[in-house]
Amino acid sequence: MKKVTLLICLLFLLTLPVKAETVEEKLNPTQNDAPTTQQVDESPSMALTIFKGVVVLVVLIGGFIFVTRFIHERTRGVRHSGRLTHLGGVPLGKDRSVQLVKIQDKIYVVGVGENVQLLDKLDDLEGYEPMDLETSSKQTPSPFLETFKHQLEQLQKNRGRS
């Protein structure tokens, strides 16, 4: 459906008249400089010019959206592969980082810089468990968080008394 709409818009734009001088007309200009009725009738109206501009704008934006969706669909399989999962990374400097990649049941530590190098391969995953941020924060609460909760409780008690 999209291809048909694009083809119709393209054919519409190709059928629009174009006024161009030939070499003979350029070398032998006519003596009569007064505009003829034919030249006056060929000038497009303001509404037609605006309509053409809107059509061209819609075609350009539609083409841009079509191309971005097409690229998104083509790269979706690469990003969501069941065999390869990106676990995260840590930047080390300008254009350098360490990335964790899980391929099937193995975790690879990869250094990324001017080139990609395998730093370590973790075969035994029994000792490694995924960290859950909520459980880790409950196990080791930060001093700031404890102080903040304490002050908040005091403010609530003071409001209840007033």
MIMITOR-49984 format. One record per residue: residue in three letters; z, x, y negated of N, C-alpha, C, O in turn. Coordinates in steps of 0.1 Angstrom, whole numbers, plus 5000, padded with zeros to 4 digits. Layout:
BEGIN
ALAZXYZXYZXYZXY/...
This chain:
BEGIN
MET500050085012500050005000500050094987499350064978/LYS500850194988500950284976499550354974499150374962/LYS498950394985497650464983496550374977495750414969/VAL496650244981495650144976495850124961494950124953/THR497150114957497450094943497050214935496450204924/LEU497250334940496850454933495350464932494850504922/LEU494650424943493150434943492650334932491650364926/ILE493150214931492750114922492950164907492050154899/CYS494050224905494350274891493350394888492950404877/LEU493150474898492150584895490750534893490150584884/LEU490350434900489050374898488950314884487950314878/PHE490050244880490050184867489850284856489150264847/LEU490550394857490450504847489050564847488550604837/LEU488450574859487150634859486050544854485050594849/THR486250414853485250324848485250314833484450244827/LEU486250364827486350354812485250434806484950544810/PRO484650374795483550444789483950564781485050564775/VAL483150674781483450794774482250814764481150824768/LYS482550834751481550864741481351014739482351074735/ALA480251064743479951204741478551224736477651144740/GLU478351324727477051354722476251444732476851524738/THR474951414732474151504740473751624731473951624719/VAL473151724737472751844729471651804719471651854708/GLU470751714723469651674715470251594702469751624691/GLU471151514705471851444693472551534684472551514672/LYS473151634690473851734682472951814673473251844662/LEU471751854679470851944671470051854661469651914651/ASN469751734664468951644655469851524651469651414657/PRO470651554641471551434637470651334630469651364624/THR471051204632470351094625470451104610471551144605/GLN469451054603469551054589470550944584471050964573/ASN470650844591471550734587472950764591473250754603/ASP473850784581475250814584476050694585477250694588/ALA475450574581476250454581476450414596475550424604/PRO477750364599477950324613477150204616477050104608/THR476750204628475950084633476949984639478050014641/THR476449864641477349764647477749804661478749764666/GLN476849874668477149924682478350014681479150014690/GLN478350104672479450204671480750134667481850174672/VAL480750034659481949964655482449884667483649874669/ASP481649824675482049754687482649844698483449794705/GLU482249964698482750054709484150104706484750154716/SER484650094694485950144691486950054698486949934697/PRO487850114706488850024714489849974705490250034694/SER490349854708491449794701492749864703492849944713/MET493749844694495049904696495749864708496349944715/ALA495549734712496249684724495649754737496449784746/LEU494349774737493749834748494149984749494350034761/THR494350054738494750184738496250194743496550284751/ILE497050104739498450104744498450074759499250134766/PHE497649974763497649944777497150064786497750084796/LYS496150134781495750254788496850364789497050424799/GLY497550374778498650474778499750434788500350514795/VAL500050304788501150254797500650274812501450314820/VAL499350244815498850264828498950404832499350434844/VAL498550494824498550644827499950684829500250764838/LEU500950644821502350674822502850624836503650694842/VAL502550504839503050444852502450524864503150554874/VAL501150564863500550644874501250774875501450824886/LEU501550844864502150974864503550964870503951044878/ILE504350874865505750854870505750814885506450864893/GLY504850724888504750684902504350794911504850814922/GLY503350884906502950994914504151094916504251154927/PHE504851114905506051204906507051154916507551234924/ILE507351024916508250964925507750974939508551014949/PHE506450954941505850964954505951104960506251124972/VAL505651204952505751344956507151384960507351444970/THR508151344952509551384955510051314967510751374975/ARG509651184970510051124982509351184994509951195005/PHE508051224992507351285003507951415007508151445019/ILE508351494997509051625000510351605006510751675016/HIS511151505002512451465007512251425022513051475030/GLU511351345025511151305039510751425048511151435060/ARG509951515043509451625051510551725054510551795064/THR511551735045512651835046513851775052514851845055/ARG513851645055515051585060515451635074516651655077/GLY514451655082514651705096515351845096516051875105/VAL514951925086515552055086517052055082517852135087/ARG517351965073518751965068519651895078520851935079/HIS519251795085520151715094519751745109519751645117/SER519551865112519251895126520551895134521651935129/GLY520551845146521751835154522151965159523351985163/ARG521252065160521552195165522152295155522852385158/LEU521752275143522152365132522952285122522552185116/THR524152335119525052275109525552385100526152485104/HIS525452355087526052445077527452415074527752295070/LEU528352505077529752475076530352505062531352445058/GLY529752595055530152625042529952775038529352845046/GLY530252805026530052945022530952985011531552905004/VAL530953115008531753164997530953264989530353354995/PRO530753244976530053334968530753464966531953464964/LEU530053574967530753704965530253774953530953874949/GLY529253734946528753794934527353734931527053624937/LYS526653794922525353744918524453754930524153864935/ASP523953644935522953634946523453684959522653734967/ARG524753684961525353724974526453634978527253584970/SER526453594991527453504996527653525011526753595018/VAL528653475016528953465031528853325035529553235029/GLN528153295045527953155050528353145064528253235072/LEU528853025068529252995081528252895086528052785080/VAL527552925098526552835103526952805118527252905125/LYS526852685122527152645136525852615142525152525138/ILE525452685153524252665160524752635175525252715182/GLN524452505179524952455191526452465192527152405184/ASP527052555201528452565202528952705197530152745200/LYS528152765189528552905184528552895169527752835163/ILE529552975163529652985149529153125145529653225151/TYR528253135135527753265131528253285116528153195108/VAL528753405113529053445100527853525095527553625100/VAL527253475084526053535079526253585065526753505057/GLY525753705062525753755049524453735042523453765048/VAL524453675030523253635024523153715011524053705002/GLY522153795009521953874997520453894995519653794994/GLU520054014993518554044993517954005006516753975006/ASN518654025017518253975030519453905037520553905032/VAL519153845048520153775056520553865068519753905076/GLN521853885069522353965080523453895088524253825082/LEU523453905101524453855109525753945108525654065112/LEU526853895104528053975102528953955115529454055119/ASP529053835120529953815132529453695139528853605133/LYS529753685152529353575160530653535168531253615174/LEU531053405166532253355172531853265184531353155182/ASP532153315196531753245208532853155213532653035217/ASP534153195212535253125217535753035206536353085196/LEU535552905206536052815196537352745198537752665190/GLU538052785209539352725212540352745201541152665198/GLY540352865195541352905185541052845172541852855163/TYR539852805170539352755157539352605157538652545165/GLU540052545147540052395146539552365132539952435122/PRO538852255130538452225116539652185108540552115113/MET539752235096540852215087540652085080539652055074/ASP541651995081541651875073542551895061543651935062/LEU541951875049542651905037543851815035544851865029/GLU543851695040545051605038546251655046547351665041/THR545951695059547051745067547551885063548751905064/SER546651965058547152095054547952095041548852165039/SER547651995032548451985020549751915023550751945015/LYS549851835034551151775037552051875044553251875042/GLN551451975051552252075057552852175047554052215049/THR552052215038552552315028552352265014551352295008/PRO553252185009553052124996553252234985554052324987/SER552452224975552552324964553752294955554252184954/PRO554352404949555552384941555252294929556052214924/PHE554052304923553652224912553652074916554151994908/LEU553152044927553051904932554451844934554751734930/GLU555351924940556751884941557451854928558051754926/THR557251944918557851934905557251804898557951734892/PHE555951794899555351674893555851544899556051454891/LYS555951534912556451414918557951384914558251274911/HIS558751494913560151474909560151424894560951334891/GLN559351484885559351434871558851294870559351214862/LEU557851254878557351124878558351024882558550914877/GLU559151054893560250964897561250954887561850834885/GLN561651054879562651044869562150954858562850874852/LEU560850964854560250884843560350734848560650644840/GLN560050714860560050574865561450514865561650394862/LYS562450594868563850554868564350524854565050424851/ASN563950614844564250594830563650464825564250404817/ARG562450434829561750314824562450194829562550094822/GLY562950194842563650084848564950054840565349934840/ARG565650154835566850134828566650074814567550004809/SER565550104808565350064794565049914793564749864782/
